[in-house]
Amino acid sequence: MQKFKWIFGLILIMTTAMSFQAPVKETINWITFAELNTLYQKEPRPILVDVYTGWCGWCKQMDKTTYKNEKLAKYVNEKYYAVKFDAESKDTITFNNKKFTYDPAIKTNGLALYLTFDRLEYPTTIFLSAINARPAPLSGYMKPKEMEAPLKFFGEKADASTTFVEFNKKLKSEW
């Protein structure tokens, strides 16, 4: 009987301790281009593409800070399809019904060239208002407050009705 009381007490302590854990912070739901192609057909949304490489220090820093920002992650998950894309991927990737392959001469996937207009800088954040829209690349490390305006510009579909400069003047920064 004493043994059962001890086990019951241990279970009670563990259950109580687990209930006091900090809530899990929201993180970005990164998807692949294959998933994007399927999801976009069902529900079109703006697209955010993080173009990175495995050796890029600023890319890793952006993953640790900017993309971990809870407000930014929540907004991206609600409004966008977010794709993480290694510019040096050797996979053949289909995007918007076009196939892109790896070019060993420049050690880069053709999709990275297409999305960045041949300006390979890392990290580069690509905004697309639609899957067939012209990419809007922003190169370099960005803090959450620096990403807020472009994220909301495309996320609120303001690009259809106003210029980015006009939108940015009216934006009340929250991050």
C-alpha positions as CSV (number, residue, x, y, z in Angstrom):
1,M,0.0,0.0,0.0
2,Q,2.9,2.4,0.9
3,K,4.4,1.7,-2.5
4,F,1.2,2.8,-4.3
5,K,1.0,6.0,-2.3
6,W,4.6,6.8,-3.3
7,I,3.9,6.1,-7.0
8,F,0.6,8.1,-6.9
9,G,2.5,11.0,-5.2
10,L,5.2,11.0,-7.9
11,I,2.6,11.0,-10.7
12,L,0.8,13.9,-9.0
13,I,4.1,15.9,-8.7
14,M,5.0,15.3,-12.3
15,T,1.5,16.3,-13.6
16,T,1.6,19.5,-11.5
17,A,5.1,20.4,-12.7
18,M,4.1,19.8,-16.4
19,S,1.1,22.2,-16.0
20,F,3.5,25.0,-15.0
21,Q,5.6,24.8,-18.1
22,A,5.9,28.0,-20.2
23,P,3.6,28.0,-23.2
24,V,5.3,27.0,-26.4
25,K,6.2,30.1,-28.5
26,E,4.7,30.3,-32.0
27,T,7.1,29.4,-34.7
28,I,6.9,29.8,-38.4
29,N,5.4,26.8,-40.2
30,W,8.0,26.4,-43.0
31,I,6.9,24.3,-46.0
32,T,8.6,23.0,-49.1
33,F,7.9,24.2,-52.7
34,A,6.1,20.8,-53.3
35,E,3.8,21.5,-50.4
36,L,3.4,25.1,-51.6
37,N,2.2,24.0,-55.0
38,T,-0.5,21.8,-53.5
39,L,-1.6,24.3,-50.8
40,Y,-1.7,27.3,-53.1
41,Q,-4.2,25.5,-55.4
42,K,-6.6,25.0,-52.5
43,E,-6.2,28.5,-50.9
44,P,-4.1,31.2,-52.6
45,R,-2.1,33.4,-50.2
46,P,1.0,35.6,-50.4
47,I,4.3,33.7,-50.3
48,L,7.4,34.4,-48.2
49,V,10.6,32.6,-49.3
50,D,13.7,32.6,-47.1
51,V,16.6,32.1,-49.5
52,Y,19.6,30.9,-47.5
53,T,22.7,28.7,-47.6
54,G,24.1,26.4,-45.0
55,W,27.3,28.4,-44.7
56,C,25.7,31.8,-44.3
57,G,26.2,33.3,-40.8
58,W,23.6,36.0,-41.2
59,C,21.1,33.4,-42.4
60,K,21.6,31.5,-39.2
61,Q,21.3,34.7,-37.1
62,M,18.0,35.6,-38.8
63,D,16.7,32.1,-38.0
64,K,17.7,32.5,-34.3
65,T,16.3,36.0,-33.9
66,T,13.9,37.4,-36.6
67,Y,12.1,34.2,-37.4
68,K,11.8,33.4,-33.7
69,N,9.9,36.6,-33.0
70,E,6.5,35.5,-31.8
71,K,4.5,38.4,-33.4
72,L,6.3,38.0,-36.7
73,A,5.8,34.2,-36.7
74,K,2.1,34.5,-35.9
75,Y,1.5,37.0,-38.7
76,V,3.4,34.9,-41.2
77,N,1.5,31.8,-40.3
78,E,-1.9,33.6,-40.6
79,K,-1.2,35.4,-43.8
80,Y,1.5,33.6,-45.8
81,Y,2.9,30.4,-47.1
82,A,6.4,30.4,-45.8
83,V,9.1,28.5,-47.7
84,K,12.6,27.9,-46.6
85,F,14.9,27.4,-49.6
86,D,18.5,26.5,-49.7
87,A,19.9,28.3,-52.7
88,E,22.4,25.5,-53.2
89,S,19.8,22.7,-53.3
90,K,20.7,20.1,-55.9
91,D,17.0,19.0,-56.1
92,T,14.9,19.7,-59.2
93,I,12.2,22.1,-57.9
94,T,8.9,22.8,-59.5
95,F,7.5,26.3,-58.9
96,N,4.6,27.9,-60.7
97,N,4.7,25.0,-63.3
98,K,8.3,25.6,-64.1
99,K,11.2,23.3,-63.3
100,F,14.4,24.6,-61.8
101,T,17.6,22.6,-61.6
102,Y,21.0,22.9,-59.9
103,D,23.8,24.5,-61.9
104,P,27.2,22.9,-60.7
105,A,29.2,25.7,-62.5
106,I,27.9,28.3,-60.1
107,K,26.8,25.9,-57.3
108,T,23.3,27.3,-57.2
109,N,19.8,26.2,-58.0
110,G,18.2,28.1,-60.9
111,L,15.2,28.9,-58.7
112,A,17.5,31.1,-56.5
113,L,18.6,33.0,-59.6
114,Y,15.0,33.5,-60.7
115,L,13.8,34.7,-57.3
116,T,16.7,37.1,-56.7
117,F,17.0,38.4,-60.3
118,D,20.5,36.8,-60.5
119,R,21.7,38.8,-57.4
120,L,22.8,36.0,-55.1
121,E,23.1,37.6,-51.6
122,Y,22.3,35.7,-48.4
123,P,19.9,35.9,-46.7
124,T,17.4,37.2,-49.2
125,T,13.7,37.4,-48.3
126,I,11.4,37.1,-51.2
127,F,7.8,38.4,-51.1
128,L,5.3,37.2,-53.7
129,S,1.8,38.6,-53.6
130,A,0.7,35.6,-55.7
131,I,2.4,32.5,-57.0
132,N,2.8,34.0,-60.5
133,A,3.7,37.5,-59.3
134,R,7.0,39.2,-59.9
135,P,9.3,38.4,-56.9
136,A,10.1,41.3,-54.5
137,P,13.5,40.4,-53.0
138,L,15.0,42.1,-50.0
139,S,18.6,41.1,-49.4
140,G,20.4,41.0,-46.1
141,Y,19.7,40.4,-42.4
142,M,16.5,42.0,-41.2
143,K,15.3,42.5,-37.7
144,P,11.5,41.9,-37.0
145,K,10.8,45.6,-37.0
146,E,12.4,45.9,-40.4
147,M,10.3,43.1,-41.8
148,E,7.0,44.4,-40.4
149,A,6.3,46.9,-43.2
150,P,7.0,44.6,-46.2
151,L,5.2,41.6,-44.5
152,K,2.1,43.7,-43.8
153,F,2.2,45.4,-47.3
154,F,1.9,42.0,-49.0
155,G,0.0,40.3,-46.3
156,E,-2.8,42.9,-46.3
157,K,-2.7,42.9,-50.2
158,A,-1.9,46.6,-50.1
159,D,0.2,46.2,-53.2
160,A,-3.0,46.2,-55.2
161,S,-4.2,49.6,-54.0
162,T,-1.2,51.7,-52.9
163,T,2.6,52.1,-53.2
164,F,4.9,50.7,-50.5
165,V,6.0,54.3,-49.6
166,E,2.4,55.4,-49.0
167,F,1.6,52.2,-47.0
168,N,4.7,52.6,-44.9
169,K,3.9,56.2,-44.0
170,K,0.5,55.1,-42.6
171,L,1.7,51.9,-40.9
172,K,1.7,51.9,-37.1
173,S,4.6,49.7,-36.1
174,E,3.7,47.0,-33.5
175,W,6.8,45.0,-33.5
